[in-house]
Amino acid sequence: MTLPDADPSAGSDPIELTRSGAVATLTFNRPAVLNVLDVAMMDALVRHTGAVAADPSLHVLVLRGAGPHFMAGGDLRCFADLLADRPADLADVFERIVLRVQTAIENIHRMPQIAVAAVHGAVAGFGLSIAAACDLVVAADSAMFASAYRHIGVTPDGGATWSLPRMVGLRRALAICLLGERFGAEEAERIGLVNRVVAAADLDAAIATIVGRLESGPHAALRNVKRLLRDSLERPLAVQLEAEARSFAQCAATPDFAEGIDAFLAKRPPRFAR
């Protein structure tokens, strides 16, 4: 059996990708159904994250949801249609669907751009996974988080079983996934799942402030910081120390390093290359 085709009724832009200068914004655009992930949205997510990752002129990627929610997980109606067909190779079909969309998670992990998630409303299932994949997460105080997979009898995807233990610890990750309980933004901040919680009305301003700080920063250094920290999870100390030395040397050879030193000595804010 082949993978299902994109649903033409879902609209032409299940995900909108816009650009302002060196900042790309990816917006999940199915607000009427809580931005749940269908096949068209999966394809768009893979395509758009790949395009951002391949564009060296982009420095920041913001992910957000249209309407009152970030993303409430996968589109269960799409799954129900597959189950109704009862193909002999059902397990293979679902494995290929998950592997397809998980390419987007790897794109976010590996892209040099800093990925910032602005989450509000429902952040569940794959929505939780993709938020956890981002480098920084700001949550509106209205955000509600849940793994949710146990409620439909499956295990997490989107890298959640990789990201959650590293972010919140094994014991909390087990509780999130085994119990499937919902928890709010303050709890998400307390356990380290999000960086900051703000009033829902202030979410856009908070994201703009963070994006501005990233945009005005030393881009080579910020890219290298992301790579060093992410790769450190799989490296022994000696290898990481060598990587740090190489990165420091690379950054020291850029104009941003000279500007940073000059600005410090002159007691003025640095003006890094844009």
N, C-alpha and C positions, 0 to 999 in steps of 0.2 A: 504493500500500500504506500502511496506517495504522501508527503506531508500536505496538509490542507492548504488551499490557496487563500490569499488575503480576502477578507470579506469586503466586497465593493460597497456595501451599505454603510461601512464604518466611516466613510469620508476620505477625501484625498490627502488629508494631513493629520494622521493620528498622532504624529509628533511634529511640532514646529521647531525649526532650527533657525535662529536669527543671529545676527552679528552686529555688534557696536564696537568699532575699533578692533582691539585685540581680544575682546570678550565675546564668546559664543554663549547663547542661551538655548537650552533644549527644554521645550515645554510639552509635557504629556497632555494631549489634547482630545480626551474623550470625557469631558466633565459630566455629561449626562449619566455615565455609568461608572463614576468614581475613578476614571482613568485606568480601568482594569486593562490588562495586557492581552490583546488578541494577536492573531497572526500578523496582520498588517503593521501593528505597533511593534511587534518583535523585529520584523524586517527593517522598519524605519529606525529603530533603536540601534541595531547593529550597523546599519549604513551611516547614520549620523555620527555615532561615536567614532567609527572608523575614519570618517572624513575629518573630524576635529583632530584626532590623534595625528593624522598625516599632514596637518597644516601648521608649519613652524611659525607662521605669523600670528597664531592664536596663543594667548598666554593663560586664559582662564576659561573654564566651562562651568556654567551655572545650570543646574537641573531643578525644575520646578513643575508643579501641576496646575493646569487650568481649573478654574472653579474652586470649590471649597475643599478639595482633597488633593493630596500628593499622588498617591497610587494605592489602591486597595487590593493589589495582587493580580492574579491571572483571571482571565475571562472564563468563568466556569461554564457559561453557555457554549463556548467553543469546545471545551472538554466534553460536555454532555453530547454534543453532536458526534464526536469521535466514538464515544462509548456506545451510542445508538447503532453505529455501523458494526461494532464488535469485530474488527478485523483480527485475523489470526495472528498478525504481527503487532498487536496493540502495544506491547512493551517496547518494541523497536521504534514504533512511531513516536511515542512519548519521549523516548531517550533522544531521538534526533531533534524533536522540538526544543527540549531543554538545552541540548548542546548548541543549537542554533542561537538561542537568545543569550546564552552564557558567554558567547563571543563578545557581547557588549560589556559585560562585567570585566573581562580581561582587557578590553580596550581602555576602560576607565583606570584600571590598576596600572597599566603600562604606559598610558599616554604621558607625555612630558607636561601637559597642561595641568594646572591645579583644578580639581573638580570640587565644586561647592554645591551642596544640596540645600535648597530652601524648602523645608517640609512643613505641612500644615494638614489638619484634618486626618484622614485615614492614611497611615503609613504601615501597610500590612502585606504579608506574603512577600512577593517579589519587590514590592515597594520598600519594605524593610531591608531586603537584600541589597538593592541598588543604592539606598541611602548609606548603608554600611560600607559600600564599596568606595564611596567618595572620600576625598581627603579632609574636607571640613563639612560640618552639618550644623545649620542654624534651624531651630524649631520654633514655630509659633506655639504659644501656650495652649492652643487648641488641639495640637497634634496628639493623636492616639496611635500607639504602636502595638503590633502583634505579629507573631510568627505565623499563626493561623493554619499552617499546613496540616497539623494533626487533625483539624476539624474536617478535612476532606480525605483523611486516611493516607497521606503521602508525606514524604520527607522534604526538608527545605532544599531549594535550589538557589541559583544566583550567587553562590559563594557564601551564603549565610553561615554554613557550618565551618567555614574557614575564617571569616571575618569576626563573628561574634565571640568565639573563645579568646581571640587575641585582643579584642576591645574591652570586653566586660568580664573576662575570666571564664573558666570552664564551668564552674558551678552555676553562675548566673545564666550562661548560654544554655546549659541543660534545662534550667527551669523555663526559660523563654520558649524553647522548642518543644519540650515534653508536655508542659502544661497549657501552652497556647493562650495564656491570659493576656488581656489588654493592659497596657500601662501608659501613663501620661508623659508629657514632655519633661516635667520636673524629675520624674524617676529616670527617664532616659538620660538626662544630664547627670544625675547623681551616679549612675553606673558607668558613665563614659561613652555612651552611644552617640550623644550629640555634644557639640562644643558649647552651645549657648542657647538659652531659651529667652524669647522676647514676646511681648504682647503681639497678638495677631496683626494689629494695625501697624506695628513697627517692623514687620518682617522684611518688607521691601527695602526700607531704609537701612536695616542691619546688614542685609546682603550687599547693598550698594557700598557701605562703609568697608566691608571686608574685601570686596572686589577692588575697590579703590586702593586699599593697602597693598593688595597683591599686584595690581597694575603698576603702581609707582615703585615697586621693589626691584631688586636686582634679579632679572629673569633667569639668567644662567644659574645663579646660586639657588633660587627657589626650585627650579627644575631638579637640580642635583640633590637638594634636601629631600624632596619627595622620593627620588629613586633610592637614596641612601637609607632612609627610614624603612621604606617598604622592603628593600632587599635584605635589611638587617635581620628580619625575622627568620631567614633561612641560612644565615651565615654564621660561622664561628667568629670569635672576636678578632683573631689575627687577620682574617680575610677582610673583615669590616674596617679594621684600622688601615689596611692598605688602600681600600676604596676611599676612605676619608682623605688620605694623603693625596691621592690622585685628583679627587674632586677639588680639594683646596687649591692645588697647584693650577688646575684648569681655570678656576674662578679668579685666581690671582693674576692670570694673564689677560683678563678682560678689562676694558675701560671702566666698568662698574667698580672694580676694586680700587683703582686709582682715584675715582670720584669719591668713593666712600672714605678713603684715607684723607683726602683733601678737605672734604666736608667736616670730618671730625676735628681736624686741626684748626680749621677756620671757624669752628663752632656754629655751623649752619646746617640746615637739613640737606641730605644728599639729593642730587638730581640725576637719578639713574636713567640710562637710555630707555626710550619707550619703543 
